[in-house]
Amino acid sequence: MADQDRERWTKLVADFETSDLTQREFASERGISFSNLRNWIYRLRKESRPLVEAAPASSGQVPGRAPAKERSRLVPVRVVASAPKARLVEPSSSLLELALPTGVVVRFPPGTEPAYLRALVTAL
C-alpha cells in the first residue's frame, strides 16, 4: 500500500511541477488535500536535492562525482594555523551579492575563491 501511495504522489507531484497552478489550485482541481500535496512536494524535493561531498584534493575525485556512500550535506572546511587578517569592508558598495531562487542572499567580497562559492551555493 505504501508503495502505491508513493507512486501516486510521485506522479501527482510531477504533474504539479509541470502545471502553471499554485499548490492550492492544483490540490483543489485534483480533489486532493492541500496539506498532503505540500508534504509530498517537500519530501520528494528533499530526496532529490543534490549533495555536496568532501573529497581530498589528492584523491583524484571530481567534485560532484563522489560515490554515494561518501556523500554528505556538509561543506568541507579547512582549518589553518593562521587566518588572514580581518579587514573592514565597506557596506554594499564593495560587496558582490548573489540572490538564489530560494530567497537566500549571499554577500561576499571581490576576490572570493570561485570554488568556495560553488561549494557554498551547491550546499544551499
N, CA, C and O atoms as a MOPAC input file, in Angstrom:
PM7 MOZYME 1SCF
protein

 N      0.81600 1    -1.19500 1     0.00000 1
 C      0.00000 1     0.00000 1     0.00000 1
 C      0.86500 1     1.26600 1     0.00000 1
 O      0.57100 1     2.22900 1    -0.70800 1
 N      1.93300 1     1.25100 1     0.80100 1
 C      2.80900 1     2.42800 1     0.87700 1
 C      3.46600 1     2.71200 1    -0.46500 1
 O      3.60700 1     3.87000 1    -0.85800 1
 N      3.87400 1     1.64400 1    -1.18000 1
 C      4.48900 1     1.83000 1    -2.49600 1
 C      3.49800 1     2.43100 1    -3.48000 1
 O      3.86000 1     3.27700 1    -4.29700 1
 N      2.23600 1     1.98900 1    -3.40100 1
 C      1.21200 1     2.53900 1    -4.29300 1
 C      0.97600 1     4.01500 1    -3.98500 1
 O      0.84000 1     4.83000 1    -4.89700 1
 N      0.92800 1     4.35800 1    -2.68800 1
 C      0.76600 1     5.76200 1    -2.30800 1
 C      1.92800 1     6.59600 1    -2.83300 1
 O      1.73200 1     7.68200 1    -3.37700 1
 N      3.13300 1     6.07700 1    -2.66500 1
 C      4.32100 1     6.80800 1    -3.10700 1
 C      4.28600 1     7.01400 1    -4.62300 1
 O      4.57100 1     8.10900 1    -5.10800 1
 N      3.94000 1     5.97100 1    -5.36600 1
 C      3.85400 1     6.09800 1    -6.82800 1
 C      2.80400 1     7.13500 1    -7.21000 1
 O      3.02800 1     7.96600 1    -8.09000 1
 N      1.65400 1     7.07700 1    -6.53700 1
 C      0.56700 1     8.01100 1    -6.83700 1
 C      1.01800 1     9.44800 1    -6.56700 1
 O      0.82000 1    10.32800 1    -7.40400 1
 N      1.62300 1     9.68700 1    -5.40200 1
 C      2.04400 1    11.03600 1    -5.04700 1
 C      3.21600 1    11.50500 1    -5.90000 1
 O      3.31700 1    12.69100 1    -6.21200 1
 N      4.09200 1    10.59700 1    -6.27500 1
 C      5.20100 1    10.97200 1    -7.15300 1
 C      4.65700 1    11.47700 1    -8.48000 1
 O      5.13700 1    12.47700 1    -9.01400 1
 N      3.65900 1    10.78800 1    -9.01100 1
 C      3.03100 1    11.21700 1   -10.26700 1
 C      2.30500 1    12.55000 1   -10.07600 1
 O      2.41400 1    13.44400 1   -10.91600 1
 N      1.56700 1    12.68100 1    -8.97500 1
 C      0.85200 1    13.93300 1    -8.72200 1
 C      1.82000 1    15.11500 1    -8.59400 1
 O      1.56700 1    16.19100 1    -9.13700 1
 N      2.91200 1    14.91100 1    -7.88500 1
 C      3.89400 1    15.99200 1    -7.72300 1
 C      4.52600 1    16.33800 1    -9.06900 1
 O      4.73700 1    17.51300 1    -9.36900 1
 N      4.82800 1    15.32600 1    -9.87800 1
 C      5.38600 1    15.58400 1   -11.21300 1
 C      4.38500 1    16.37300 1   -12.05500 1
 O      4.76700 1    17.30000 1   -12.77000 1
 N      3.10300 1    16.00700 1   -11.97000 1
 C      2.06700 1    16.74600 1   -12.69800 1
 C      1.98100 1    18.19000 1   -12.20200 1
 O      1.84700 1    19.12300 1   -12.99400 1
 N      2.06000 1    18.35800 1   -10.88400 1
 C      2.02300 1    19.71400 1   -10.32600 1
 C      3.20100 1    20.54200 1   -10.82800 1
 O      3.03000 1    21.69300 1   -11.23000 1
 N      4.39900 1    19.95200 1   -10.80500 1
 C      5.61400 1    20.67400 1   -11.20100 1
 C      5.53100 1    21.18100 1   -12.63700 1
 O      6.11400 1    22.21600 1   -12.95900 1
 N      4.81900 1    20.47100 1   -13.49600 1
 C      4.71400 1    20.89400 1   -14.89600 1
 C      3.49200 1    21.77200 1   -15.14900 1
 O      3.30300 1    22.27700 1   -16.25600 1
 N      2.66200 1    21.95200 1   -14.12000 1
 C      1.47700 1    22.80100 1   -14.28700 1
 C      1.83600 1    24.25100 1   -13.98500 1
 O      2.89200 1    24.53400 1   -13.42000 1
 N      0.96100 1    25.15000 1   -14.36200 1
 C      1.15100 1    26.56800 1   -14.04200 1
 C      0.30200 1    26.97300 1   -12.84200 1
 O      0.07800 1    28.16100 1   -12.60900 1
 N     -0.16900 1    25.99000 1   -12.08300 1
 C     -1.06300 1    26.24200 1   -10.96200 1
 C     -0.29200 1    26.38800 1    -9.65500 1
 O      0.82500 1    25.88900 1    -9.51900 1
 N     -0.90300 1    27.07500 1    -8.70300 1
 C     -0.34200 1    27.10900 1    -7.35700 1
 C     -0.64300 1    25.76400 1    -6.70300 1
 O     -1.45800 1    24.99100 1    -7.20800 1
 N      0.01000 1    25.49200 1    -5.59000 1
 C     -0.25000 1    24.23400 1    -4.88300 1
 C     -1.72000 1    24.14500 1    -4.48500 1
 O     -2.33900 1    23.09200 1    -4.63700 1
 N     -2.27400 1    25.22500 1    -3.98300 1
 C     -3.67600 1    25.22700 1    -3.54100 1
 C     -4.62000 1    24.98000 1    -4.72300 1
 O     -5.56400 1    24.19900 1    -4.61000 1
 N     -4.36800 1    25.64100 1    -5.85000 1
 C     -5.21500 1    25.45500 1    -7.03800 1
 C     -5.12800 1    24.01800 1    -7.54500 1
 O     -6.14400 1    23.40900 1    -7.87900 1
 N     -3.91200 1    23.48100 1    -7.60100 1
 C     -3.71300 1    22.11600 1    -8.08700 1
 C     -4.45300 1    21.11900 1    -7.19700 1
 O     -5.13400 1    20.22300 1    -7.69500 1
 N     -4.31600 1    21.27900 1    -5.87500 1
 C     -4.98100 1    20.36700 1    -4.93900 1
 C     -6.49200 1    20.43100 1    -5.11000 1
 O     -7.16400 1    19.39900 1    -5.11700 1
 N     -7.01900 1    21.62000 1    -5.24500 1
 C     -8.46200 1    21.78900 1    -5.41400 1
 C     -8.93900 1    21.15900 1    -6.72300 1
 O     -9.96500 1    20.47900 1    -6.76200 1
 N     -8.17800 1    21.39600 1    -7.79100 1
 C     -8.54700 1    20.85400 1    -9.10600 1
 C     -8.52800 1    19.32400 1    -9.11600 1
 O     -9.37200 1    18.69700 1    -9.75500 1
 N     -7.56700 1    18.72500 1    -8.40700 1
 C     -7.43600 1    17.26200 1    -8.37800 1
 C     -8.24000 1    16.60600 1    -7.25600 1
 O     -8.31400 1    15.37900 1    -7.18000 1
 N     -8.84000 1    17.41500 1    -6.38900 1
 C     -9.62500 1    16.86100 1    -5.28800 1
 C     -8.76800 1    16.15400 1    -4.24200 1
 O     -9.17600 1    15.14600 1    -3.66600 1
 N     -7.57500 1    16.69900 1    -4.00500 1
 C     -6.67700 1    16.11400 1    -3.00800 1
 C     -6.41800 1    17.14000 1    -1.90700 1
 O     -6.65600 1    18.33500 1    -2.08200 1
 N     -5.93600 1    16.65800 1    -0.79400 1
 C     -5.64800 1    17.52400 1     0.34400 1
 C     -4.45300 1    18.42800 1     0.03600 1
 O     -3.39500 1    17.96100 1    -0.38600 1
 N     -4.64400 1    19.72700 1     0.25300 1
 C     -3.57400 1    20.69800 1     0.04100 1
 C     -2.37500 1    20.37900 1     0.92600 1
 O     -1.23400 1    20.42500 1     0.46600 1
 N     -2.62500 1    20.05500 1     2.19600 1
 C     -1.51500 1    19.77900 1     3.11900 1
 C     -0.76300 1    18.50900 1     2.72400 1
 O      0.45800 1    18.44900 1     2.87100 1
 N     -1.47000 1    17.49300 1     2.22500 1
 C     -0.78500 1    16.27500 1     1.75500 1
 C      0.07200 1    16.57800 1     0.52800 1
 O      1.20000 1    16.09700 1     0.41900 1
 N     -0.46400 1    17.37400 1    -0.38800 1
 C      0.31000 1    17.74400 1    -1.57800 1
 C      1.57600 1    18.48400 1    -1.16400 1
 O      2.66800 1    18.17500 1    -1.63900 1
 N      1.42600 1    19.45200 1    -0.28600 1
 C      2.57300 1    20.23200 1     0.16600 1
 C      3.61100 1    19.33400 1     0.84700 1
 O      4.81200 1    19.49500 1     0.63400 1
 N      3.14600 1    18.40200 1     1.65600 1
 C      4.03700 1    17.46300 1     2.34500 1
 C      4.81000 1    16.60700 1     1.34700 1
 O      6.02100 1    16.43900 1     1.49200 1
 N      4.13500 1    16.06600 1     0.34100 1
 C      4.80600 1    15.20700 1    -0.64200 1
 C      5.76800 1    16.00300 1    -1.52300 1
 O      6.83100 1    15.50000 1    -1.88700 1
 N      5.41000 1    17.22400 1    -1.86500 1
 C      6.32800 1    18.06700 1    -2.64200 1
 C      7.61200 1    18.26100 1    -1.84700 1
 O      8.71100 1    18.12000 1    -2.38400 1
 N      7.46900 1    18.58400 1    -0.56700 1
 C      8.63600 1    18.78200 1     0.29500 1
 C      9.47000 1    17.50700 1     0.37800 1
 O     10.68700 1    17.55500 1     0.19800 1
 N      8.83500 1    16.37400 1     0.64600 1
 C      9.55900 1    15.10200 1     0.80000 1
 C     10.31500 1    14.72800 1    -0.46700 1
 O     11.48800 1    14.35700 1    -0.41200 1
 N      9.63800 1    14.82500 1    -1.60900 1
 C     10.26700 1    14.40400 1    -2.86200 1
 C     11.37500 1    15.36800 1    -3.29000 1
 O     12.39500 1    14.93500 1    -3.82500 1
 N     11.18900 1    16.65200 1    -3.06300 1
 C     12.25500 1    17.60900 1    -3.38700 1
 C     13.46400 1    17.37800 1    -2.49000 1
 O     14.60500 1    17.44100 1    -2.94900 1
 N     13.21500 1    17.11100 1    -1.21600 1
 C     14.30200 1    16.87500 1    -0.26900 1
 C     15.10900 1    15.64100 1    -0.67400 1
 O     16.33700 1    15.64600 1    -0.58400 1
 N     14.42500 1    14.58700 1    -1.12000 1
 C     15.10600 1    13.35700 1    -1.53800 1
 C     15.93600 1    13.55700 1    -2.79600 1
 O     16.96400 1    12.90300 1    -2.97000 1
 N     15.50400 1    14.45100 1    -3.67300 1
 C     16.21600 1    14.62600 1    -4.94500 1
 C     17.23800 1    15.75100 1    -4.89900 1
 O     17.90700 1    16.01200 1    -5.89900 1
 N     17.37300 1    16.43100 1    -3.74800 1
 C     18.32700 1    17.53200 1    -3.60800 1
 C     19.74200 1    17.00600 1    -3.77400 1
 O     20.09500 1    15.99000 1    -3.17600 1
 N     20.57200 1    17.69000 1    -4.59100 1
 C     21.95300 1    17.23300 1    -4.75500 1
 C     22.72700 1    17.37800 1    -3.45500 1
 O     22.44700 1    18.26300 1    -2.64600 1
 N     23.68500 1    16.51600 1    -3.26900 1
 C     24.50000 1    16.51900 1    -2.06400 1
 C     25.88900 1    17.05200 1    -2.36900 1
 O     26.39600 1    16.87600 1    -3.47700 1
 N     26.49500 1    17.69000 1    -1.41100 1
 C     27.86600 1    18.18000 1    -1.53700 1
 C     28.74900 1    17.18900 1    -0.82300 1
 O     28.41500 1    16.72300 1     0.26600 1
 N     29.85700 1    16.86800 1    -1.41900 1
 C     30.74700 1    15.90800 1    -0.78600 1
 C     32.13600 1    16.50100 1    -0.63900 1
 O     32.54100 1    17.37600 1    -1.40300 1
 N     32.84300 1    16.01700 1     0.34000 1
 C     34.20800 1    16.46700 1     0.57700 1
 C     35.15400 1    15.38100 1     0.10300 1
 O     35.19500 1    14.29100 1     0.67200 1
 N     35.91300 1    15.68100 1    -0.93700 1
 C     36.89500 1    14.72400 1    -1.44700 1
 C     38.26100 1    15.38300 1    -1.36700 1
 O     38.42300 1    16.50200 1    -1.85500 1
 N     39.24000 1    14.73400 1    -0.77500 1
 C     40.58000 1    15.32500 1    -0.70200 1
 C     41.10700 1    15.64100 1    -2.09500 1
 O     40.84900 1    14.91200 1    -3.05200 1
 N     41.85000 1    16.74000 1    -2.19000 1
 C     42.36900 1    17.17000 1    -3.49100 1
 C     43.24300 1    16.10600 1    -4.13200 1
 O     43.28000 1    15.99700 1    -5.35700 1
 N     43.94300 1    15.32300 1    -3.33300 1
 C     44.85100 1    14.32100 1    -3.87900 1
 C     44.14400 1    13.01900 1    -4.26000 1
 O     44.77400 1    12.11100 1    -4.80300 1
 N     42.84200 1    12.92100 1    -3.98000 1
 C     42.14200 1    11.66200 1    -4.23000 1
 C     41.83200 1    11.44200 1    -5.70300 1
 O     41.52600 1    10.32200 1    -6.11400 1
 N     41.90900 1    12.50600 1    -6.50200 1
 C     41.57000 1    12.37000 1    -7.91200 1
 C     40.06500 1    12.40700 1    -8.15000 1
 O     39.61700 1    12.29200 1    -9.29100 1
 N     39.28700 1    12.56500 1    -7.09600 1
 C     37.83600 1    12.64300 1    -7.23000 1
 C     37.46100 1    13.99900 1    -7.81500 1
 O     38.06200 1    15.01700 1    -7.47300 1
 N     36.48500 1    14.00900 1    -8.68200 1
 C     35.96600 1    15.24200 1    -9.23500 1
 C     34.79300 1    15.66900 1    -8.36200 1
 O     33.91800 1    14.84900 1    -8.08500 1
 N     34.74400 1    16.94900 1    -7.90800 1
 C     33.60700 1    17.37800 1    -7.09200 1
 C     32.29900 1    17.07800 1    -7.80600 1
 O     32.17100 1    17.31500 1    -9.00700 1
 N     31.33700 1    16.55900 1    -7.06900 1
 C     30.05000 1    16.20800 1    -7.64700 1
 C     30.00600 1    14.79200 1    -8.16900 1
 O     28.95600 1    14.34500 1    -8.63000 1
 N     31.11300 1    14.06700 1    -8.11300 1
 C     31.17800 1    12.71800 1    -8.66600 1
 C     31.57500 1    11.65400 1    -7.63900 1
 O     31.89500 1    10.52700 1    -8.01700 1
 N     31.55800 1    11.99100 1    -6.36100 1
 C     31.96200 1    11.01800 1    -5.34300 1
 C     30.93300 1     9.89800 1    -5.25600 1
 O     29.75100 1    10.12300 1    -5.51300 1
 N     31.36800 1     8.69900 1    -4.89800 1
 C     30.42000 1     7.59700 1    -4.71800 1
 C     29.37000 1     7.96700 1    -3.67600 1
 O     29.64600 1     8.73600 1    -2.75600 1
 N     28.16900 1     7.42000 1    -3.82200 1
 C     27.04700 1     7.77100 1    -2.95500 1
 C     27.36200 1     7.59000 1    -1.48000 1
 O     26.92800 1     8.39800 1    -0.65800 1
 N     28.10600 1     6.54900 1    -1.12300 1
 C     28.37200 1     6.30600 1     0.29700 1
 C     29.26100 1     7.38100 1     0.91800 1
 O     29.30200 1     7.50300 1     2.14300 1
 N     29.97300 1     8.16300 1     0.10500 1
 C     30.84200 1     9.21700 1     0.61900 1
 C     30.15500 1    10.57700 1     0.64500 1
 O     30.75000 1    11.54800 1     1.11200 1
 N     28.93100 1    10.67200 1     0.16200 1
 C     28.26000 1    11.95900 1     0.07500 1
 C     27.84400 1    12.46100 1     1.44700 1
 O     27.55200 1    11.68900 1     2.36000 1
 N     27.82800 1    13.76900 1     1.55600 1
 C     27.47300 1    14.41700 1     2.81000 1
 C     26.80800 1    15.74000 1     2.49800 1
 O     27.03000 1    16.30700 1     1.42800 1
 N     26.00600 1    16.23500 1     3.40600 1
 C     25.38400 1    17.54500 1     3.23400 1
 C     26.23700 1    18.64800 1     3.85500 1
 O     25.78200 1    19.78600 1     3.97800 1
 N     27.45100 1    18.32800 1     4.24200 1
 C     28.33400 1    19.29600 1     4.87400 1
 C     29.25700 1    19.94000 1     3.85300 1
 O     29.65000 1    19.30400 1     2.87400 1
 N     29.59500 1    21.18100 1     4.07800 1
 C     30.54800 1    21.88000 1     3.22700 1
 C     31.93100 1    21.65300 1     3.81700 1
 O     32.12300 1    21.84900 1     5.01700 1
 N     32.90700 1    21.24200 1     2.99500 1
 C     34.24600 1    20.99700 1     3.53000 1
 C     34.87100 1    22.28300 1     4.07700 1
 O     34.74200 1    23.35200 1     3.48000 1
 N     35.54200 1    22.16100 1     5.20800 1
 C     36.21100 1    23.29300 1     5.84000 1
 C     37.64000 1    22.88700 1     6.13700 1
 O     37.89000 1    21.77300 1     6.59800 1
 N     38.58300 1    23.78900 1     5.87600 1
 C     39.98700 1    23.51100 1     6.15300 1
 C     40.44700 1    24.46200 1     7.25100 1
 O     40.33400 1    25.68000 1     7.11700 1
 N     40.95900 1    23.90300 1     8.32200 1
 C     41.45800 1    24.70800 1     9.43600 1
 C     42.93300 1    24.97300 1     9.19500 1
 O     43.70600 1    24.05200 1     8.93300 1
 N     43.31800 1    26.24400 1     9.28700 1
 C     44.71600 1    26.61800 1     9.07200 1
 C     45.27800 1    27.21100 1    10.36000 1
 O     44.53000 1    27.69100 1    11.21300 1
 N     46.60400 1    27.17300 1    10.49200 1
 C     47.25500 1    27.66700 1    11.70400 1
 C     47.01800 1    29.15600 1    11.89900 1
 O     46.76700 1    29.60000 1    13.02000 1
 N     47.09200 1    29.92400 1    10.83700 1
 C     46.86400 1    31.36400 1    10.97200 1
 C     45.89000 1    31.81500 1     9.89700 1
 O     46.07100 1    31.53300 1     8.71200 1
 N     44.87800 1    32.50200 1    10.32200 1
 C     43.87600 1    33.01200 1     9.38900 1
 C     44.33400 1    34.36800 1     8.86900 1
 O     45.06600 1    35.08000 1     9.55600 1
 N     43.90700 1    34.73100 1     7.65800 1
 C     44.26400 1    36.05700 1     7.15100 1
 C     43.66400 1    37.13000 1     8.06100 1
 O     42.62400 1    36.91200 1     8.68200 1
 N     44.31800 1    38.27800 1     8.13800 1
 C     43.82100 1    39.36000 1     8.98400 1
 C     42.47900 1    39.84400 1     8.45300 1
 O     42.25900 1    39.94200 1     7.24600 1
 N     41.59600 1    40.13900 1     9.38900 1
 C     40.28100 1    40.65600 1     9.00800 1
 C     40.45600 1    42.06100 1     8.45300 1
 O     41.35200 1    42.79800 1     8.86300 1
 N     39.60800 1    42.41100 1     7.53800 1
 C     39.67500 1    43.76400 1     7.00500 1
 C     38.26500 1    44.33600 1     6.97100 1
 O     37.28300 1    43.61000 1     6.81700 1
 N     38.19300 1    45.61400 1     7.11500 1
 C     36.91400 1    46.28800 1     7.11100 1
 C     36.41800 1    46.37300 1     5.67400 1
 O     37.14300 1    46.80800 1     4.78000 1
 N     35.18600 1    45.95600 1     5.46500 1
 C     34.59500 1    46.00600 1     4.13200 1
 C     33.48500 1    47.04100 1     4.16000 1
 O     32.60100 1    46.99700 1     5.01500 1
 N     33.53900 1    47.96300 1     3.22600 1
 C     32.50400 1    48.98800 1     3.14200 1
 C     31.16400 1    48.32700 1     2.83400 1
 O     31.10700 1    47.40900 1     2.01500 1
 N     30.09300 1    48.77400 1     3.47100 1
 C     28.78200 1    48.16900 1     3.23100 1
 C     28.36100 1    48.26700 1     1.77400 1
 O     28.52600 1    49.31000 1     1.14100 1
 N     27.83900 1    47.22000 1     1.26300 1
 C     27.25200 1    47.02400 1    -0.06500 1
 C     28.07500 1    47.50700 1    -1.25000 1
 O     28.08700 1    46.83500 1    -2.28200 1
 N     28.76900 1    48.65100 1    -1.15100 1
 C     29.46900 1    49.17700 1    -2.31900 1
 C     30.62200 1    48.28200 1    -2.76000 1
 O     30.92400 1    48.21700 1    -3.95200 1
 N     31.27500 1    47.59000 1    -1.82200 1
 C     32.39800 1    46.75400 1    -2.22100 1
 C     32.09400 1    45.26500 1    -2.07100 1
 O     33.00300 1    44.43800 1    -2.14000 1
 N     30.83900 1    44.92400 1    -1.87000 1
 C     30.45500 1    43.51500 1    -1.77200 1
 C     29.71800 1    43.09400 1    -3.03000 1
 O     28.93900 1    43.86100 1    -3.59600 1
 N     29.96600 1    41.89400 1    -3.44900 1
 C     29.18600 1    41.30800 1    -4.53300 1
 C     28.03300 1    40.56700 1    -3.88600 1
 O     28.16600 1    40.05800 1    -2.77300 1
 N     26.91100 1    40.50200 1    -4.56900 1
 C     25.72800 1    39.87600 1    -3.99800 1
 C     25.17600 1    38.85200 1    -4.97700 1
 O     25.06400 1    39.11000 1    -6.17600 1
 N     24.83600 1    37.69100 1    -4.44500 1
 C     24.25800 1    36.62300 1    -5.25100 1
 C     22.92800 1    36.25900 1    -4.62700 1
 O     22.88900 1    35.79200 1    -3.48800 1
 N     21.82100 1    36.46600 1    -5.35800 1
 C     20.48600 1    36.12800 1    -4.85900 1
 C     20.06300 1    34.81100 1    -5.48700 1
 O     19.96200 1    34.70100 1    -6.70900 1
 N     19.81600 1    33.81300 1    -4.65000 1
 C     19.41600 1    32.49200 1    -5.13000 1
 C     17.90100 1    32.41700 1    -5.27700 1
 O     17.18500 1    33.15700 1    -4.60200 1
 N     17.39200 1    31.53700 1    -6.14800 1
 C     15.94400 1    31.39500 1    -6.32700 1
 C     15.21700 1    31.01700 1    -5.03500 1
 O     14.01300 1    31.24500 1    -4.91700 1
 N     15.92900 1    30.44700 1    -4.07400 1
 C     15.31500 1    30.04600 1    -2.80200 1
 C     15.08600 1    31.23000 1    -1.88100 1
 O     14.45000 1    31.08300 1    -0.83700 1
 N     15.59800 1    32.41500 1    -2.24900 1
 C     15.44900 1    33.58900 1    -1.41600 1
 C     16.68700 1    33.89600 1    -0.59500 1
 O     16.76700 1    34.95200 1     0.03300 1
 N     17.64400 1    32.99900 1    -0.58900 1
 C     18.88700 1    33.21400 1     0.15000 1
 C     19.74100 1    34.23000 1    -0.60300 1
 O     19.89300 1    34.14000 1    -1.82100 1
 N     20.29800 1    35.19600 1     0.12800 1
 C     21.19000 1    36.19100 1    -0.46500 1
 C     22.56700 1    35.99300 1     0.14900 1
 O     22.71800 1    35.99500 1     1.37100 1
 N     23.56700 1    35.82300 1    -0.70200 1
 C     24.94300 1    35.63300 1    -0.25200 1
 C     25.73700 1    36.86700 1    -0.65900 1
 O     25.74700 1    37.24200 1    -1.83200 1
 N     26.40100 1    37.49800 1     0.30200 1
 C     27.24400 1    38.66200 1     0.02300 1
 C     28.69200 1    38.27200 1     0.30500 1
 O     28.98600 1    37.62300 1     1.30900 1
 N     29.58100 1    38.67100 1    -0.58200 1
 C     30.98200 1    38.29700 1    -0.42700 1
 C     31.86400 1    39.35900 1    -1.08100 1
 O     31.43500 1    40.04400 1    -2.01000 1
 N     33.08900 1    39.49200 1    -0.59400 1
 C     33.98800 1    40.49700 1    -1.16000 1
 C     34.53800 1    40.04500 1    -2.50800 1
 O     34.65600 1    38.84600 1    -2.75700 1
 N     34.87300 1    40.99100 1    -3.37400 1
 C     35.51300 1    40.62600 1    -4.63800 1
 C     36.79000 1    39.84400 1    -4.34400 1
 O     37.48700 1    40.12400 1    -3.36900 1
 N     37.08400 1    38.88100 1    -5.17600 1
 C     38.28100 1    38.07100 1    -4.99300 1
 C     38.03100 1    36.79500 1    -4.22000 1
 O     38.95800 1    36.01500 1    -4.00200 1
 N     36.78300 1    36.56200 1    -3.79600 1
 C     36.46300 1    35.31500 1    -3.09300 1
 C     36.69200 1    34.15100 1    -4.04200 1
 O     36.35200 1    34.23100 1    -5.22300 1
 N     37.26400 1    33.08100 1    -3.53500 1
 C     37.58200 1    31.91100 1    -4.36000 1
 C     36.31400 1    31.33900 1    -5.01000 1
 O     35.35800 1    31.03100 1    -4.29800 1
 N     36.28000 1    31.18800 1    -6.33500 1
 C     35.11700 1    30.61800 1    -7.01800 1
 C     34.77100 1    29.20800 1    -6.53700 1
 O     33.59200 1    28.86600 1    -6.44600 1
 N     35.76400 1    28.39400 1    -6.23200 1
 C     35.49100 1    27.02600 1    -5.76500 1
 C     34.73500 1    27.05300 1    -4.44100 1
 O     33.84700 1    26.23100 1    -4.21600 1
 N     35.08100 1    27.99200 1    -3.56700 1
 C     34.37900 1    28.12800 1    -2.28900 1
 C     32.92700 1    28.52500 1    -2.53200 1
 O     32.01700 1    27.94800 1    -1.93800 1
 N     32.70700 1    29.51500 1    -3.41000 1
 C     31.34200 1    29.95500 1    -3.71300 1
 C     30.52100 1    28.82900 1    -4.32800 1
 O     29.34900 1    28.65600 1    -3.99200 1
 N     31.13200 1    28.06400 1    -5.22700 1
 C     30.43100 1    26.94700 1    -5.86300 1
 C     29.98100 1    25.93700 1    -4.80400 1
 O     28.83600 1    25.48400 1    -4.83000 1
 N     30.86400 1    25.58500 1    -3.88300 1
 C     30.51700 1    24.63000 1    -2.82300 1
 C     29.42900 1    25.19500 1    -1.92000 1
 O     28.51800 1    24.47300 1    -1.51500 1
 N     29.52000 1    26.48200 1    -1.60400 1
 C     28.53300 1    27.11400 1    -0.74100 1
 C     27.16000 1    27.13600 1    -1.40000 1
 O     26.16900 1    26.75800 1    -0.77600 1
 N     27.09100 1    27.57000 1    -2.64600 1
 C     25.81500 1    27.64300 1    -3.35900 1
 C     25.22900 1    26.24800 1    -3.55100 1
 O     24.01800 1    26.06700 1    -3.42500 1
 N     26.05900 1    25.27300 1    -3.84800 1
 C     25.57400 1    23.90300 1    -4.00600 1
 C     24.97100 1    23.40000 1    -2.70200 1
 O     23.95200 1    22.70900 1    -2.71300 1
 N     25.59000 1    23.74100 1    -1.58900 1
 C     25.08800 1    23.30000 1    -0.28400 1
 C     23.77000 1    23.97500 1     0.07200 1
 O     22.94600 1    23.39500 1     0.77900 1
 N     23.56900 1    25.18600 1    -0.40900 1
 C     22.33500 1    25.90900 1    -0.10400 1
 C     21.22800 1    25.42600 1    -0.99100 1
 O     20.10100 1    25.91000 1    -0.89100 1

